[in-house]
Amino acid sequence: MKEQSTETGTESRPVWEGLEALARQGVQRLLQQLLEEEVEEVLGRRRYERRDGVDATPGYRNGFGRPRRLSAMAGTITVRRPRVRGLEARFESRLLPLFKRRTEEVGRLLPELYLHGLAQGDFELALRGLLGEAAPLSAPSIARLKAGWQAEYDQWKRRRLDELEPVYVWADGIYVKAGLEKDKAAMLVVIAALRDGRKVVLAVESGYRESTESWATLLRDLKGRGLRAPRLLIADGHLGIWGAVRTVFPSVSEQRCWNHRLVNVLDTLPKKLQAEAHELLTKIPYAETRAEAERQKRAFQAWATKKGVATAGRRLEEDWERLVTFYAFPKEHWKHLRTTNVVESPFAAVRLRTAAAKRFKKVENATAIIWKTLLVAEQSFRRLDAPERLPEVAEGVRYVDGVREKRGNAKAAA
């Protein structure tokens, strides 16, 4: 630690460059003091005090254990745990349990580093840079930490979901490739918007492609653990998810992702026409009313016919009802409901890190780490706009072109 001398030369104080070391020293002294106080509390007397009376707590101090390195966010510190003998039960420090070498915050740091682009083999180098060269890290310790994630993931998959109140649910199959597998495998991901506006990860599961059976198995599992039926499911155009949701949650409304549909339509066109087509197509999902969206659809189809590419117009017509379902929900929520970006956006970062793919022989082996990184991303999920509308949607209030239907109109419609 650098010091700065005063004019008298008799006083020194730390300067900026030494603050990290000063902080670590302070944490180390405090932790050592707290360990001493913990023993005093157990024995009922201070160090060097004799036991007083026959009713006094049995037991006595027996020196210290070997110096222990502990990795914390402030860096790696070294402490010595006081030893206690003569107690009826073995003394176990609540502050520093046996075999613990890092704080919980450091344990949570690894998936964050992974999410932000750190390769698996670089964990130790990065953590030593953050925690100091003395950090008790090794390849086996990192492997044990990841094994702990697998245990957490297995427990997370069995958790009860009765207390969750999903209003909207996004489902998507994200494809990753593992080293020994010839084909890419689908990671089936489900994210929900709850009644209070929060977005949470509901499921992360490896599946065989995006088959109806894979999606149905996942949805049945969620339902079996108490998940209530949402009001709306947003997904891409894969038939597997639609067949599954009709079987498991038949009351749910269905919205097809516009991003996927626009890509499908553009793929039918020669490149020279794609820019013009894109300009026409993107107007459709942003129309203020469903009637206007249908007018814009017809305008595109007329353009496609004129250009000799009527196939593109027919492709847009396919599954039209699922494309315009969002008009029956609050306008403030439309930007969340038109696409599966709620899944795609956080998974884009995960996919970059999981060229993970190639670090694991099978996709199943990567699932727990992908889940862990998604939970890190979940912490920064934006709440839905206008969360006050969500209870209305959950209770079945009707909307027409994004506007709440008046009671008189509803009665007339009935």
Protein Blocks (a to p, Z undefined) as FASTA:
>chain_A
ZZdddfkopaccddfklmmmmmmmmmmmmmmmmmmmmmmmmnopaehiacedjkbceddd
ehjadddddddfkbccdddddddehiabdcddfklgghiabdfklmmmmmmmmmnopafk
lmmmmmmmmnojklccdfklmmmmmmmmmmmmmmmmmpcfklpccfbdcddddddddfkl
mbdcdddddddddfkopacdfbdcddehjbfklmmmmmmmmmmnopacdfbdcddfbfkl
mmmmmmmmmmbccdddfklmmmmmmmmpcfklmmmmmmmmmmmmmpfbfklmmmmmmmmm
mmmmmnopamlmmmmmgoklmmmmmmmpcfklmmmmmpmklmmmmmmmmmmmmmmmmmpf
bfklmmmmmmmmmmmmmmmoccdehkllmmmmmnopaceehiacdfklmmmmZZ
